Amino acid sequence: MKKHLFFAISVVMAVLLSSCSKNMGALDPSNFKCTPNPLELKGGKVDAVINGTFPVKYFNKNATVTVTPVLRFAGQEVKSAPVTFQGEKVVGNNKTISFKAGGSYTINASFNYVPEMAKSELYLDFTATVKNKTYQIPSVKVADGVIATAELVAVNASQMNTAIIPDKFQRIIKETQNADIKFLIEKWDLRPNELKKDEVVSLVQKIKEVKDAQNKQVSSFEILGYASPDGPIDLNTNLAEKRQDVTSDYINKQMKKLKTSLKIDTKFTAEDWAGFQELMEKSNIQDKDVILRVLSMYTDPEERERQIKNLSVAYTKIADEILPELRRSQLKLTVDVIGKSDAEIMQLASNDPSKLNLEELLYAATLTNDANAKAAIYKKVTELYPNCVRGFNNLGAVYFQQGKLDDASAMFTKAMQLDPNSPDVNYNCALIALAKKDLSKAEELLGKAAGTSGDLSKALGTLYIMKGDYAKAKTSFKTNDVNNNVALLQILSGDYNSARKTLSAIQTPDATTAYLSAIIGARTNDRETVYSNLKLAISKDKSMAKKALNDIEFAKFVTDQTFLSIVQ
């Protein structure tokens, strides 16, 4: 009896299941089209658009079907947002599929990329519910994936330079010292009280100091004789020349006492209208503006003097305050202070950096190509001059070039605290943000980096590659920018000829350079290019072998014995 009952139940279940299977059975893969296929990494995501069809007389009128895109890889799976459809007799807000006509639909799938997805498959999972009974419709594979070539974008010193804030070191610093010797009206004799003035005594003392110093020398020495612009031109010419001569004689006598000699350049100005205008502009004399207009309106000295004298009240002030200052000879001394030699600076930087000033110490770092030596010097700058942004910024730049991103980040953070408006500091901080894939932060910082000495165009181009905005990346790179990232963008855009030219122009090609060339070979069916460049890439970086073996760019080569002999 029990056997007959069990048989009867089995028959009923079989009928029910066969009925379900008949109405909602396995779907043919031809009912689906996925774009792109293979899948492709772009902007850190793997996106797909799946167009599907439920065949005629397939969709049970009482059924609800949930379709879930699932990406399966390396024993794992991730799901995208599901979409639910319903039969004609189901009450709900989902899209209704006709039993007789069937129906088409579009599903957008999106996955956050992880490297293991390079070797993966995209499926659609179906869960059907009919009158409170739920069962699984067989999954359908809709795409292979993922082309992850965009992941080859790199943020490192070989792709773009860090920004070094330069030193202000000058080997020769010019010091100037001036002195005036005043004369009485229509006189050219030197008065003792004028020669004893501090400015004159100090200038002569400066000459003696230069004579005794090993690192100083006189660059130039001028003596200029002047007369005020009042009175006849012949008289003023004679006065200016005599004042120049007596001053020159006095200086030569002082040089003899110091047992030294100087080349003295002498000249005179008969009527010092330039000096007159300068003093007038600084004065509070009545009718000042009128007098200055006279100077601009008339060029003839006599006419100028006549017009100014017509202003009787003002001219009295001029005669008392302005003209006496113009009856003079002027001494102009320029001294070259010669700094330490490169050898001296490097020796002190290594052994006693405290004896170097800030600019000398920063300059010392430019005298070596050894990154460790540079870092040591910049580190000493941060210790001796903790408020100098350049020490921290430049030390961070060296760390970045060495691949020490955490150390570089710490230095750039300190530099940002010292000078948040520095274009170079903002640029360098943006490189760290790019390396950490914090793209919104990188974009914000690059927006403040205009005027940086770094490779701003390359950084912006790299940012937009990472965001998946290839059109904007193309406009961000300059036409003469050359690096792996530029070539990568050209490959992603299908411009293989330009990519070849870019890769061949890279002065220090690395493993990625060769790997990108191999990808071009695969995409253009050039096997020899694939083989030769994969060999080169692997010789520079052994990890490229495993990458190539799992890279869908080389899917058509997986049964090729030459390819396998290279990557295994």
ChimeraX attribute file (.defattr): number of C-alpha atoms within 10 A of each C-alpha:
attribute: neighborCount
match mode: 1-to-1
recipient: residues
	/A:1	6
	/A:2	7
	/A:3	7
	/A:4	9
	/A:5	10
	/A:6	10
	/A:7	12
	/A:8	12
	/A:9	11
	/A:10	12
	/A:11	12
	/A:12	11
	/A:13	12
	/A:14	12
	/A:15	12
	/A:16	12
	/A:17	13
	/A:18	13
	/A:19	12
	/A:20	16
	/A:21	13
	/A:22	13
	/A:23	16
	/A:24	22
	/A:25	16
	/A:26	14
	/A:27	17
	/A:28	13
	/A:29	13
	/A:30	10
	/A:31	14
	/A:32	20
	/A:33	16
	/A:34	20
	/A:35	15
	/A:36	17
	/A:37	17
	/A:38	18
	/A:39	24
	/A:40	23
	/A:41	22
	/A:42	21
	/A:43	19
	/A:44	19
	/A:45	16
	/A:46	22
	/A:47	20
	/A:48	21
	/A:49	16
	/A:50	20
	/A:51	16
	/A:52	18
	/A:53	18
	/A:54	20
	/A:55	18
	/A:56	13
	/A:57	15
	/A:58	20
	/A:59	27
	/A:60	24
	/A:61	19
	/A:62	16
	/A:63	23
	/A:64	28
	/A:65	25
	/A:66	18
	/A:67	21
	/A:68	20
	/A:69	27
	/A:70	22
	/A:71	25
	/A:72	19
	/A:73	16
	/A:74	10
	/A:75	7
	/A:76	10
	/A:77	14
	/A:78	14
	/A:79	17
	/A:80	18
	/A:81	13
	/A:82	16
	/A:83	17
	/A:84	16
	/A:85	20
	/A:86	24
	/A:87	22
	/A:88	18
	/A:89	13
	/A:90	17
	/A:91	11
	/A:92	12
	/A:93	9
	/A:94	15
	/A:95	15
	/A:96	20
	/A:97	26
	/A:98	20
	/A:99	19
	/A:100	13
	/A:101	13
	/A:102	16
	/A:103	17
	/A:104	13
	/A:105	14
	/A:106	14
	/A:107	19
	/A:108	16
	/A:109	19
	/A:110	18
	/A:111	19
	/A:112	13
	/A:113	19
	/A:114	13
	/A:115	10
	/A:116	14
	/A:117	25
	/A:118	24
	/A:119	18
	/A:120	23
	/A:121	19
	/A:122	26
	/A:123	20
	/A:124	23
	/A:125	19
	/A:126	21
	/A:127	16
	/A:128	22
	/A:129	16
	/A:130	17
	/A:131	9
	/A:132	9
	/A:133	8
	/A:134	13
	/A:135	13
	/A:136	15
	/A:137	19
	/A:138	15
	/A:139	18
	/A:140	19
	/A:141	18
	/A:142	22
	/A:143	22
	/A:144	21
	/A:145	24
	/A:146	27
	/A:147	23
	/A:148	23
	/A:149	20
	/A:150	20
	/A:151	17
	/A:152	15
	/A:153	19
	/A:154	19
	/A:155	21
	/A:156	18
	/A:157	16
	/A:158	15
	/A:159	19
	/A:160	22
	/A:161	19
	/A:162	28
	/A:163	22
	/A:164	20
	/A:165	20
	/A:166	13
	/A:167	17
	/A:168	11
	/A:169	16
	/A:170	14
	/A:171	14
	/A:172	14
	/A:173	13
	/A:174	15
	/A:175	13
	/A:176	15
	/A:177	15
	/A:178	16
	/A:179	19
	/A:180	21
	/A:181	22
	/A:182	23
	/A:183	22
	/A:184	13
	/A:185	14
	/A:186	15
	/A:187	14
	/A:188	24
	/A:189	13
	/A:190	16
	/A:191	12
	/A:192	8
	/A:193	9
	/A:194	15
	/A:195	16
	/A:196	12
	/A:197	13
	/A:198	11
	/A:199	17
	/A:200	19
	/A:201	13
	/A:202	15
	/A:203	18
	/A:204	17
	/A:205	13
	/A:206	16
	/A:207	24
	/A:208	17
	/A:209	13
	/A:210	16
	/A:211	17
	/A:212	11
	/A:213	11
	/A:214	10
	/A:215	13
	/A:216	20
	/A:217	18
	/A:218	19
	/A:219	15
	/A:220	15
	/A:221	19
	/A:222	17
	/A:223	23
	/A:224	22
	/A:225	31
	/A:226	28
	/A:227	34
	/A:228	25
	/A:229	23
	/A:230	19
	/A:231	13
	/A:232	12
	/A:233	15
	/A:234	9
	/A:235	14
	/A:236	22
	/A:237	17
	/A:238	18
	/A:239	27
	/A:240	27
	/A:241	21
	/A:242	20
	/A:243	27
	/A:244	24
	/A:245	20
	/A:246	16
	/A:247	23
	/A:248	21
	/A:249	11
	/A:250	12
	/A:251	18
	/A:252	17
	/A:253	12
	/A:254	16
	/A:255	16
	/A:256	10
	/A:257	11
	/A:258	14
	/A:259	10
	/A:260	12
	/A:261	15
	/A:262	13
	/A:263	11
	/A:264	16
	/A:265	12
	/A:266	16
	/A:267	16
	/A:268	22
	/A:269	21
	/A:270	21
	/A:271	24
	/A:272	21
	/A:273	18
	/A:274	13
	/A:275	16
	/A:276	19
	/A:277	17
	/A:278	12
	/A:279	17
	/A:280	18
	/A:281	13
	/A:282	9
	/A:283	13
	/A:284	11
	/A:285	18
	/A:286	14
	/A:287	14
	/A:288	17
	/A:289	13
	/A:290	13
	/A:291	22
	/A:292	16
	/A:293	11
	/A:294	16
	/A:295	21
	/A:296	11
	/A:297	10
	/A:298	13
	/A:299	10
	/A:300	9
	/A:301	15
	/A:302	15
	/A:303	13
	/A:304	19
	/A:305	17
	/A:306	11
	/A:307	15
	/A:308	19
	/A:309	17
	/A:310	10
	/A:311	14
	/A:312	11
	/A:313	12
	/A:314	16
	/A:315	20
	/A:316	13
	/A:317	14
	/A:318	21
	/A:319	14
	/A:320	10
	/A:321	15
	/A:322	21
	/A:323	20
	/A:324	16
	/A:325	19
	/A:326	25
	/A:327	28
	/A:328	25
	/A:329	28
	/A:330	22
	/A:331	24
	/A:332	17
	/A:333	21
	/A:334	17
	/A:335	20
	/A:336	18
	/A:337	20
	/A:338	15
	/A:339	16
	/A:340	15
	/A:341	10
	/A:342	14
	/A:343	11
	/A:344	12
	/A:345	22
	/A:346	23
	/A:347	13
	/A:348	17
	/A:349	23
	/A:350	13
	/A:351	10
	/A:352	11
	/A:353	20
	/A:354	13
	/A:355	12
	/A:356	17
	/A:357	14
	/A:358	20
	/A:359	14
	/A:360	23
	/A:361	25
	/A:362	25
	/A:363	22
	/A:364	27
	/A:365	24
	/A:366	14
	/A:367	14
	/A:368	12
	/A:369	9
	/A:370	10
	/A:371	15
	/A:372	13
	/A:373	17
	/A:374	21
	/A:375	20
	/A:376	14
	/A:377	25
	/A:378	25
	/A:379	19
	/A:380	20
	/A:381	27
	/A:382	19
	/A:383	13
	/A:384	16
	/A:385	15
	/A:386	15
	/A:387	15
	/A:388	16
	/A:389	23
	/A:390	25
	/A:391	30
	/A:392	27
	/A:393	33
	/A:394	32
	/A:395	28
	/A:396	33
	/A:397	29
	/A:398	23
	/A:399	24
	/A:400	25
	/A:401	18
	/A:402	16
	/A:403	13
	/A:404	13
	/A:405	19
	/A:406	13
	/A:407	16
	/A:408	24
	/A:409	22
	/A:410	16
	/A:411	25
	/A:412	28
	/A:413	19
	/A:414	19
	/A:415	27
	/A:416	20
	/A:417	11
	/A:418	18
	/A:419	18
	/A:420	15
	/A:421	12
	/A:422	18
	/A:423	22
	/A:424	30
	/A:425	36
	/A:426	27
	/A:427	30
	/A:428	34
	/A:429	29
	/A:430	30
	/A:431	30
	/A:432	21
	/A:433	21
	/A:434	23
	/A:435	16
	/A:436	13
	/A:437	16
	/A:438	14
	/A:439	17
	/A:440	13
	/A:441	16
	/A:442	24
	/A:443	19
	/A:444	14
	/A:445	20
	/A:446	23
	/A:447	15
	/A:448	18
	/A:449	22
	/A:450	15
	/A:451	11
	/A:452	20
	/A:453	16
	/A:454	21
	/A:455	16
	/A:456	27
	/A:457	18
	/A:458	22
	/A:459	27
	/A:460	24
	/A:461	25
	/A:462	28
	/A:463	31
	/A:464	22
	/A:465	26
	/A:466	22
	/A:467	18
	/A:468	19
	/A:469	14
	/A:470	21
	/A:471	13
	/A:472	15
	/A:473	23
	/A:474	19
	/A:475	13
	/A:476	19
	/A:477	22
	/A:478	14
	/A:479	10
	/A:480	8
	/A:481	19
	/A:482	21
	/A:483	22
	/A:484	24
	/A:485	29
	/A:486	26
	/A:487	27
	/A:488	30
	/A:489	26
	/A:490	19
	/A:491	22
	/A:492	16
	/A:493	13
	/A:494	13
	/A:495	14
	/A:496	21
	/A:497	12
	/A:498	14
	/A:499	25
	/A:500	17
	/A:501	12
	/A:502	21
	/A:503	22
	/A:504	16
	/A:505	12
	/A:506	16
	/A:507	9
	/A:508	8
	/A:509	16
	/A:510	15
	/A:511	19
	/A:512	24
	/A:513	23
	/A:514	24
	/A:515	23
	/A:516	25
	/A:517	25
	/A:518	27
	/A:519	24
	/A:520	23
	/A:521	22
	/A:522	20
	/A:523	16
	/A:524	12
	/A:525	12
	/A:526	13
	/A:527	15
	/A:528	12
	/A:529	18
	/A:530	24
	/A:531	19
	/A:532	16
	/A:533	21
	/A:534	26
	/A:535	23
	/A:536	19
	/A:537	24
	/A:538	21
	/A:539	13
	/A:540	15
	/A:541	13
	/A:542	14
	/A:543	13
	/A:544	20
	/A:545	19
	/A:546	12
	/A:547	15
	/A:548	24
	/A:549	19
	/A:550	18
	/A:551	20
	/A:552	23
	/A:553	22
	/A:554	18
	/A:555	13
	/A:556	10
	/A:557	16
	/A:558	16
	/A:559	9
	/A:560	10
	/A:561	9
	/A:562	12
	/A:563	19
	/A:564	15
	/A:565	10
	/A:566	15
	/A:567	20
	/A:568	9
